[in-house]
Amino acid sequence: MTHDTPVAFVTGGARGIGLAIGQWFLAHGHRVALVDRDQATLDAAVAAIDRADVIGVVADVSQPGQVQRAVEAVEAAFGRIDALVNNAGVAVFKPILETSYAEFREVFATNLDGAFLCTQACVPHMLAAGGGAIVNIASILGLVGDGILAAYCAAKGGVLGITRATAVQYGRDGIRCNAVCPGDIDTPLVQAYFDTAADPAALRAEISAEYPLERIAAPREVARAVVFLAGEDASFMSGQPLVVDGGLLATCY
């Protein structure tokens, strides 16, 4: 690896989709900064990878000062940021009438504010370098509704909005911005939902059966879509939501 080796900045990078994204970037010749607010989980992930071209940076993406310090730390370590992946996310499994304003704001703070703040902090570095790529992890729930995920649906719809705005504003500067819209993925966040049921295994089977592919996604399947959008194979894609949902939104009933 050299100073010219591209660098990916991945939020929510300590586990699940974020960790899979970081690993797939590594496999495709990037240096990687995994950014997460959970120090212990982040340290374990970096230690398990055990490569000099991976660093862990502790930051809460909902906090402007922490985001700015994280970007500065990555610039100091690697000298550049070529790809930003806004992946950090949380969910509250409640309908509108049962969602408190504090819960609503918590979901927005991580999912939407985090994408805004990280984009705002990374874009100047991309402008100085002559370009870059941003991939926002949205959701099929930014496109359709789920009554028990009211705040999450709203936040992910906002992520798609900021994706389009970023693409339009900075395309002429060589910065592309796209979004991945996954369905259910086998991550701790989705497992937490399964665990709310009296029989988590039965709920997993029920949800999986809704998909034409009869399963939910593995994190690596979303990671592959992210690295594709960040790379040259997607050089004429910008402002787009790429749906990775096993055919779920193609169904009628």
C-alpha positions as CSV (number, residue, x, y, z in Angstrom):
1,M,0.0,0.0,0.0
2,T,1.2,3.5,-0.9
3,H,0.1,7.1,-0.2
4,D,-1.8,6.8,-3.5
5,T,-3.9,3.8,-2.4
6,P,-7.5,4.9,-2.0
7,V,-9.1,5.2,1.4
8,A,-12.6,4.3,2.5
9,F,-14.2,5.9,5.5
10,V,-17.0,3.6,6.8
11,T,-19.3,4.6,9.7
12,G,-20.9,2.0,11.9
13,G,-17.9,-0.1,10.9
14,A,-17.4,-2.3,14.0
15,R,-19.9,-5.0,13.1
16,G,-22.6,-6.1,10.7
17,I,-22.9,-4.4,7.4
18,G,-20.2,-1.8,8.2
19,L,-17.6,-4.4,9.0
20,A,-18.5,-6.4,5.9
21,I,-18.2,-3.2,3.8
22,G,-14.8,-2.5,5.3
23,Q,-13.6,-6.0,4.6
24,W,-14.8,-5.9,1.0
25,F,-13.0,-2.5,0.4
26,L,-9.9,-4.2,1.7
27,A,-10.3,-7.0,-0.8
28,H,-10.5,-4.4,-3.5
29,G,-7.3,-2.6,-2.7
30,H,-8.5,0.2,-0.4
31,R,-7.1,1.3,2.9
32,V,-10.0,1.4,5.4
33,A,-11.0,3.5,8.4
34,L,-13.7,1.9,10.5
35,V,-15.6,4.5,12.4
36,D,-17.8,3.5,15.3
37,R,-19.0,4.8,18.7
38,D,-18.5,1.4,20.4
39,Q,-14.8,1.4,21.5
40,A,-14.6,-2.2,22.6
41,T,-16.3,-3.7,19.5
42,L,-14.3,-1.5,17.2
43,D,-11.0,-2.5,18.9
44,A,-12.0,-6.2,18.5
45,A,-12.8,-5.7,14.8
46,V,-9.5,-4.0,14.0
47,A,-7.6,-6.6,16.0
48,A,-9.3,-9.4,14.2
49,I,-8.5,-8.0,10.8
50,D,-4.9,-7.3,11.9
51,R,-3.7,-5.2,9.0
52,A,-1.7,-2.0,8.8
53,D,-4.0,-0.6,6.2
54,V,-7.0,-0.7,8.6
55,I,-7.6,1.8,11.5
56,G,-10.4,2.2,14.0
57,V,-11.6,5.6,14.9
58,V,-14.1,6.1,17.8
59,A,-16.8,8.7,17.0
60,D,-20.5,9.2,17.4
61,V,-21.7,10.4,14.0
62,S,-24.5,12.4,15.6
63,Q,-22.0,14.7,17.2
64,P,-20.4,17.3,14.9
65,G,-17.2,17.7,16.8
66,Q,-16.6,14.0,17.0
67,V,-17.2,13.7,13.2
68,Q,-14.8,16.4,12.5
69,R,-12.1,14.9,14.7
70,A,-12.6,11.5,13.1
71,V,-12.1,12.9,9.6
72,E,-9.0,14.7,10.8
73,A,-7.7,11.5,12.3
74,V,-8.2,9.6,9.1
75,E,-6.5,12.4,7.0
76,A,-3.6,12.3,9.5
77,A,-3.2,8.6,9.2
78,F,-3.8,8.0,5.5
79,G,-3.6,11.4,3.9
80,R,-6.8,11.2,1.9
81,I,-10.5,10.1,1.9
82,D,-11.7,8.7,-1.4
83,A,-14.9,7.0,-0.4
84,L,-17.4,7.7,2.3
85,V,-19.9,5.1,3.4
86,N,-22.7,6.5,5.7
87,N,-23.7,3.2,7.2
88,A,-24.2,3.9,11.0
89,G,-27.8,3.3,11.9
90,V,-30.3,2.6,14.7
91,A,-34.0,1.7,14.8
92,V,-36.9,1.8,17.1
93,F,-39.5,-0.8,16.4
94,K,-42.7,1.2,17.2
95,P,-45.6,2.8,15.3
96,I,-46.0,6.5,15.3
97,L,-48.3,6.7,18.3
98,E,-46.0,4.7,20.5
99,T,-42.8,6.5,19.4
100,S,-41.7,9.2,21.8
101,Y,-40.1,12.4,20.4
102,A,-36.8,11.4,22.1
103,E,-36.8,8.1,20.3
104,F,-37.7,9.8,17.0
105,R,-34.8,12.2,17.4
106,E,-32.4,9.4,18.4
107,V,-33.2,7.6,15.1
108,F,-32.8,10.8,13.1
109,A,-29.6,11.8,14.9
110,T,-27.7,8.6,13.9
111,N,-29.3,7.7,10.5
112,L,-29.9,11.2,9.0
113,D,-27.9,13.7,11.0
114,G,-24.9,11.3,10.8
115,A,-25.1,11.1,7.0
116,F,-25.3,14.9,6.8
117,L,-22.5,15.6,9.2
118,C,-20.1,13.0,7.7
119,T,-20.8,14.2,4.2
120,Q,-20.3,17.8,5.2
121,A,-16.9,16.9,6.8
122,C,-15.6,14.6,4.0
123,V,-16.7,16.5,0.9
124,P,-14.1,19.4,1.3
125,H,-11.3,16.8,1.3
126,M,-12.8,15.2,-1.8
127,L,-13.1,18.6,-3.5
128,A,-9.5,19.3,-2.8
129,A,-8.5,15.9,-4.3
130,G,-10.6,16.4,-7.4
131,G,-13.4,13.9,-6.6
132,G,-14.7,11.0,-4.6
133,A,-17.6,8.7,-4.0
134,I,-20.3,8.7,-1.3
135,V,-22.5,5.7,-0.7
136,N,-25.4,6.1,1.8
137,I,-27.0,3.1,3.4
138,A,-30.7,3.9,3.1
139,S,-33.3,1.1,3.1
140,I,-36.3,-0.2,1.2
141,L,-38.1,1.5,4.0
142,G,-37.0,4.8,2.4
143,L,-39.2,3.8,-0.5
144,V,-42.1,2.0,1.1
145,G,-43.6,2.0,4.6
146,D,-43.5,-0.3,7.7
147,G,-46.0,0.7,10.4
148,I,-43.8,-0.4,13.3
149,L,-40.7,1.5,12.0
150,A,-42.2,5.0,11.7
151,A,-39.1,7.0,12.7
152,Y,-36.7,4.7,10.7
153,C,-38.9,5.0,7.5
154,A,-38.8,8.8,7.9
155,A,-35.0,8.9,8.5
156,K,-34.2,6.6,5.5
157,G,-36.4,8.7,3.3
158,G,-34.3,11.7,4.3
159,V,-31.2,9.8,3.5
160,L,-32.4,9.3,-0.1
161,G,-33.1,13.1,-0.2
162,I,-29.6,14.0,0.9
163,T,-28.2,11.5,-1.6
164,R,-29.9,13.2,-4.5
165,A,-29.0,16.7,-3.3
166,T,-25.3,15.8,-2.8
167,A,-25.2,14.2,-6.3
168,V,-26.7,17.2,-8.0
169,Q,-24.6,19.8,-6.1
170,Y,-21.2,18.1,-6.4
171,G,-21.3,16.0,-9.6
172,R,-19.5,18.7,-11.5
173,D,-16.7,18.5,-9.0
174,G,-16.1,14.8,-9.6
175,I,-18.1,13.5,-6.6
176,R,-20.7,10.9,-7.1
177,C,-23.3,10.0,-4.4
178,N,-25.6,7.0,-4.5
179,A,-27.5,5.0,-2.0
180,V,-28.1,1.3,-1.3
181,C,-31.6,0.3,-0.2
182,P,-31.4,-3.1,1.4
183,G,-34.2,-5.3,2.7
184,D,-33.7,-7.3,5.9
185,I,-30.1,-8.3,6.6
186,D,-28.7,-10.8,9.0
187,T,-27.2,-8.3,11.4
188,P,-27.5,-7.6,15.2
189,L,-30.0,-4.8,14.4
190,V,-32.4,-7.2,12.6
191,Q,-31.8,-10.0,15.2
192,A,-32.9,-7.5,17.9
193,Y,-36.2,-7.3,16.1
194,F,-36.5,-11.1,15.8
195,D,-35.7,-11.3,19.6
196,T,-38.8,-9.2,20.4
197,A,-40.9,-12.3,19.4
198,A,-41.8,-15.2,21.7
199,D,-40.2,-17.4,19.1
200,P,-37.4,-15.6,17.3
201,A,-36.6,-18.5,15.0
202,A,-40.2,-18.6,13.9
203,L,-40.3,-14.9,13.2
204,R,-37.1,-15.2,11.2
205,A,-38.6,-18.0,9.1
206,E,-41.8,-16.0,8.6
207,I,-39.9,-12.9,7.4
208,S,-37.6,-14.9,5.2
209,A,-40.6,-16.6,3.5
210,E,-41.8,-13.1,2.4
211,Y,-38.8,-12.8,0.1
212,P,-38.9,-14.3,-3.4
213,L,-35.4,-15.6,-2.7
214,E,-36.8,-17.1,0.5
215,R,-34.1,-15.7,2.8
216,I,-32.7,-12.4,4.1
217,A,-29.4,-11.0,3.0
218,A,-25.9,-11.7,4.3
219,P,-24.0,-8.5,5.1
220,R,-21.4,-9.3,2.4
221,E,-24.2,-9.1,-0.2
222,V,-24.8,-5.5,0.7
223,A,-21.1,-4.8,1.0
224,R,-20.6,-5.9,-2.6
225,A,-23.2,-3.4,-3.8
226,V,-21.5,-0.6,-1.8
227,V,-18.1,-1.2,-3.2
228,F,-19.5,-1.4,-6.7
229,L,-21.2,2.0,-6.4
230,A,-17.9,3.5,-5.0
231,G,-15.8,2.1,-7.8
232,E,-15.2,2.8,-11.5
233,D,-17.7,0.2,-12.7
234,A,-20.4,2.6,-11.5
235,S,-18.7,5.7,-12.9
236,F,-21.8,7.1,-14.5
237,M,-24.2,6.4,-11.6
238,S,-25.0,9.2,-9.3
239,G,-28.1,10.2,-7.2
240,Q,-29.5,6.7,-7.5
241,P,-31.1,4.3,-5.0
242,L,-29.8,0.7,-5.7
243,V,-32.3,-1.7,-4.3
244,V,-30.8,-4.9,-2.8
245,D,-33.8,-6.7,-1.4
246,G,-34.0,-10.3,-2.8
247,G,-37.0,-9.2,-5.0
248,L,-39.2,-8.1,-2.1
249,L,-40.4,-4.8,-3.7
250,A,-41.2,-6.6,-6.9
251,T,-44.0,-8.6,-5.2
252,C,-47.7,-7.7,-5.3
253,Y,-49.0,-9.6,-2.3
